[in-house]
Amino acid sequence: MRHLVQCAAGIALLIGCADSNRSPTDQGTEDHVGPAFAGAEVGWFTVGFGVIDDDSPILVSVGFEEGVTLADVCSANPEDHPNSPNSLAHVVVPPSGAFLAAAHGQDVPVMVYEIEGDFCDGVGETLIASGTARFHFSDKHHTDGRIIQNTGLRGIVDLVGGGQALLVVRSPFYLLPDNSVKFDKTDITLTPL
């Protein structure tokens, strides 16, 4: 259940941190979508979000502009901390009530923290690595109540203690219409090179 709350928080972060001022174009309007999406609201944004592994005390911050720390994200309004221009999200909200967000990025800033308890309480958060990575994120909310999310990230990061590591994040999630979880597995690995 803790992961469900984090997934919901991740969606709030995704939408809350979206910066529509960096929209590349107004592409994706109705003439480019099928009948199921006719009349949909479509937007392009830059995005920043976090991923937590419930089985380890690690949090990965993805897509925020270089220099934005976890403390900045926790204490500021989304407008106060910019997102990387390399981190793009495409959000579609059709009239049916469904929701689709797809994000990706290459050479996007990432920061890896070791955390204890609440990562926004200012206690026990330690930066252990930083660098850049490529990522993808998708979030689909179906009209029948199903939610399907998938996050993947891969990059080489510099360890604060010296050296480098391969950072890999895999986070698939599937919620059924009856609110039971069909699949929920986040795996964050940091392998020294």
Disulfide bonds with the S-S distance in Angstrom:
Cys74-Cys120 1.88
